[in-house]
Structures are given as C-alpha cells and as structure tokens.
Amino acid sequence: QVQLVESGGGLVQPGGSLRLSCAASGSIANVGSMAWYRQSPGEQRESVAIISNEGATYYAHSVKGRFAISADFARNAVYLQMNGLLPEDSAVYYCRVFKIGGANYWGQGTQVTVSA
C-alpha cells in the first residue's frame, strides 16, 4: 500500500524559513496533481498550495508570495518552501496526491510551529 511521508517540519522563529518534503513509499501511477494542506487546532483543514503535472500552481491568498510549491512527478515527491513564516502559519501540514480519475492519498502530517 502506498504511503506518503512528510518531513521538514519543526520550530522556527517568525520571519524564518522551512522546506517541507513529501515522498511516496511506492509508485503511484497517473498522478494529476499534488498539494499541501494545513490544519490548526480547532480549525478546518485548508488548502495551501497545489501543483498540476503540467506545472500550474495555485496558492492560498494567505501564503501567496511567501510559499513556493514544487514537485517531481517522476518520483511522486512534492515540496513546499516556506519563507517569511508567521505565527499564524503554525499548523500540521499534510501532503496530498491526486490520481487522474479521482483517487487520492494523504500523508500523516508534519508539525510546523512559528514562535519566538
């Protein structure tokens, strides 16, 4: 069974940077897009950034200009470069892989804490 494993989370000061990575433990065929979501305590999970297999990207308004998503579709890996981090960016970050046809996979999440 395919598993997605995130890494790169941690504690960082406001204004700092982190790079999240997500890789699949097995091969996933026909991937259409990959994405990052986040969820803070008491909040709904929200989409942060999405990248299609054609390179099109979408960013939530709150992170546009600070975060950058990239991916290696041959390796089913997706990355999130986060710069200019703010305390409100603190959350558990999840990656998600969408197959063409509707199936999708979630990672287990990695904690990002932005605090002085």
Buried (B, 14 or more C-beta within 10 A) or exposed (E): EEEBEBEBBEEBEEEEEBBBBBBBEEEBEEBBBBBBBBBEEEEEBEEBBBBBBEEEBBBBEEBEEBBBBBBEBEEBBBBBBBBEBEEEBBBBBBBBBBBEEEEBBBBEBBEBBBEE
